């Protein structure tokens, strides 16, 4: 039986698929065109569901080593008890997206779980290539640990979380924090993470179903890594799939759709962590592509995925 979209996803996705079929995809290397195309779609998806009324936000900033102010947005539920917190990194292939576009998802996670989140406006490639986004993430992690008392956060229960490139950044930050001896990360929650700069050869079985395409990857990784992308000298803190030794990394929750270009690298990363003795929960969602949950949020597969994420957040 050949691969196919989940029927519920197909029904919701049909108008978007029709519009995409009549559009010319951006050329490889065209970052501005991808920003112009995807950011309105992300914003519309974020706003398609109500923003919970029981979540409040506060604006903060951390200062990077080069003096840049990194905007941070703190989301809390009105009746939250002191305890865990999550450092959240948005998706966008390292080349597009910003925290305003993710207000909806982050607020809904906080409302459903009761766990506060700090969303990070890390700098984007190609204007700010590696290691700048990762160093921004590390700066935010240090800031959250440094302000844990005033925010009512247990520093031993801080997790990192992200989707797509944000998931890759959360994984890379977990590696960097291990290398630098802290600050501590209690868990890494990786949603369809972007982990391997070498994933550029199409899988013909899934290519017809992709939303994030191989051409998108051929654009994003060189934007982040320059000429090093795909070569022998890329460190694991840039592309976590390059990791040789996963010993001592935080427990991981990893999920990906079966029709996602990141499927194989995510499965391989879950295996690599498991073989190093790292506790891993892995989910492969049948019949859905990248960012399926934001497109078809009423589908059963999306509801299951979100319920699992909330369960993991509640367990922190």
N, C-alpha and C positions, 0 to 999 in steps of 0.2 A: 504494500500500500504506500503510495507516494506521500511525501510531506504536504501539509496544507495548514492554512490558518485555522485556529479555533473558530467554530461557527459563530459564537457570540462576538468575538473580536472582528470577524469578517463583516458582520452586520453594521457595527459601529464605525468601522474603518472605511467602509465603501465610499462615502463622499470624499474623504481625504485621498483615498487611492485614485479616484477619478481625477481629482485636481492635480495630483502629482503626475499622473500619466500624461497629462497635456503640457507639463512644464519641462523645460530643459534643465537638467541638473547642473550645478556649478562646476566649473572646470577644476581639475586637480590643482591644488595650490591657491585657489581663490578663497581666502578667508573672509573678506568683506561680504561676498555674496552669500556665504553660509550664515554669517551673522544676520544679514537682512532676511534670509529665508526662515531660519529656525527660531530666532528670538521671539517673533510674533506668535509662532505656533506654541512655544513653551509658555508664553504669557497667557494665551487663551486657555491652554490646558490647565494651568495653575488656577485660573479664575473660574473654571467651569463648575467647580464645587464650592459650596459656601465656606467662607472663612469662619472658623469657630469663634463664638462670642466670648468664650471663657479663657482665651489666650491673649496675653498682653505682651508687648515688645518694648525693648529698651535699646538705645543706640550707644555703642561703645567704640573704642578703637584700641589697637595695639600698635606699637612702633617697631618697625622692622630695623634690622641692623644698619640699613642704609638711610634711615631716618624717615622712610615713608610711613604714613599713617594707614593702617589696615582696618577698614570698617568692619565692625562686628555687630550682629543683631542678636539680642538675647530674648528668647521666647519662653514664657512661663505660663503655667496654668494657674488660675486664681487661687485654687485651694491646694497647691502643691506643697508637699512636706519636704524638708531638707533631705537630701540624698544624692542619687546619681545625676549625671548630666551627660549630654552628647555634643561633641564638636561635629558640625555638619558642613559638608562640602558639596556644592551644587555641580551638576553635570554641564556638558557643553564641549567635550573634546579638548579641553584646555584652551579653546580659541573663542568660545562665545558663552553667553549666560552671565547672570549676576544675581545677587541675593534677592532683589526685588521680585524677580520672576519666579522665585521659589517660596514666597511667603505662604502660599496656599498649602503645598505639601508639608512644609515644616510645621505650620500651625496645626494641621490636622494630626500629625504624629504626636505633637505635644498634648493636644486635647485628648486624644485617644489613650495615650500611655501615662500621662501625668509627669513625664520626664522632661525637664527643660532642655532646650537646645541653644547652642551658640552657632549661628550661621556666619561663615567667613567669606569676605569679599577678597579672595586671593587674586593676585594680578594674572592676566592672561597672556598667552603666547599669540602671535610671534613677537609682540612688543616687549614681552617679558618672558624670555625662554627659561628653561630649566637652568639653574635650580630655584629661580625666584618663586614660582608658585608653591613649591615644597617648603622653602624657607618661610614664606608667609604663613603656611599651615603650621609650621613648628612654632613660629612666633605666637600664633593664636593659642596653641596648646599650652605654651608656657604662661600666657596671659590668663587662661582659664584656671590653671593650677594656682597661679599667684593671687587670684581673686576668689578662690573657692570659698573662703570663710564668709566674705561679705555677700556672696550669692547663695549661700546655703547649700554648697556642694561638697560631697565627700570626695576628696581628691583620689581616693582609692577606687572610685566607681565612675570614672570618666571614660566614655567610649568615643570612638570615632566612627563616622557614618558618611556615606556618600553614594550617589548614583552615577554610573557611567565614568566620566573622567574624575568626578568627585569620589567615586569608589576606588579608582586607581590611586588618587591622592591620599585617601584614608589608608590604603594598604602601604603606600610608600612612606607615609608618616609613621606608621607602626614600625617599619624597618629602621627608619632614621632615629626614632626615639630609642630603639634597642641599641643602635650603634653608639648613641651619645649617652647612654645610661639613664634615660628618662627625658621628660616626665613620664610617669606611668600611664599606660593605656589599658583599660580593663577588658575591652572587647573591640573588635573591628567588624562593622556591619557593612558589607560590600554588596551593593545592588547593581547587578549587571556591569561589574567594574571593567574599566579599560586598562589592561595590564601589560600588553605585549606589543612593542613597536614592530615586531616581525610579522604580525598578522596582516599580510597584504595580498596573499594568494587566494583567489576566490574559491569557495566551496560551491560547486555547481548545484548541489542539492538545496542550499538555502539562499543562494544569491537572489533568486527572483522574489524573495519575501522580505528582503532587508529594508529597514528604514535608515539606520546608520550604515552606509555603504563602505565597501573597500576603498573607493575613491576618497571618502571622508577620512578614513584612517591614513591614506597616503598623503592627505593634506595636513592632518592634525599632528601626527608624530614629527614630521620635519619642522613644523612650526615650533614645536616644543624643544626638539633636540638638534635642529639644524642638520648638518651633513652627517652627524653621528648616527642618525636614525637608521635602524636596521643593521648597523655594523657591529663589530666585535667589542666596542668599548663603552657600551651603554650600561650604567650601573643600575642595580636593582632599585635604588631610590628614585630613579627616573622611570623605569619600566619594571614593576615588581615581578613579572614573569621571569626576569633574568636572575632571580634569587637562587643562590646555591644552597644556603643553609637557613632553614626556617626555624631552627631551634629557638625556643624562648619567645616567640611572637605571641601576641594576645590571641585568645580564642576567637574564632571567626564564624560569622554567618554570611554565606555567599549564595546568591541566587542569580539566575539568568534564564532567558527564554531559549527554547530549542531553535528558534529561527533568528538568532542574534549572531552577528559576526564575532562577538566576544565569547561565544559558547565554549569553544575548545580551550581557550586560554584560561577561562574561569574554572572549568572542570579540572584542568591540569594544575592550577594553583591550589584548589581545594585538596587535590591528591598530594601535592608537595607539602602542604602544611600538615596533613594527616600523617604522612610518613615521618615527619619530624616530631610527632607526638603532640601537635597542637590540636585541641578540640575544635572540630569543624561541624557545622550544620550546613548542608548543601541542598539547594532545590533547583531542579531543571524543569521549567514550566513548558509543557507541551503546546505546540501550535501557536506560539506568540513570538513577536520580534522585539527589538529594542524599544524600551519605554512603553511597553504595552499597557502598563497600569495607568498611565496618565491619559492615554488615548481612549481606552475602553474600560473606564473605571467602574462601570456597572456590571461588567462581566464576572462570571464566577471565578475565573482564574485570577483576575485582578483582586477581587475581594479576598481570596485565599492568601495571595501574596502579601497584601497589606495587613491582614490579620496575623500572619506569621511575624512580620516586622514589629508590629505592636507588641506581640507576645515576647519577643526578644528584648525590646526596650523595657518592658515591665519587669523583666528578669534581672536587670542590671543591679 
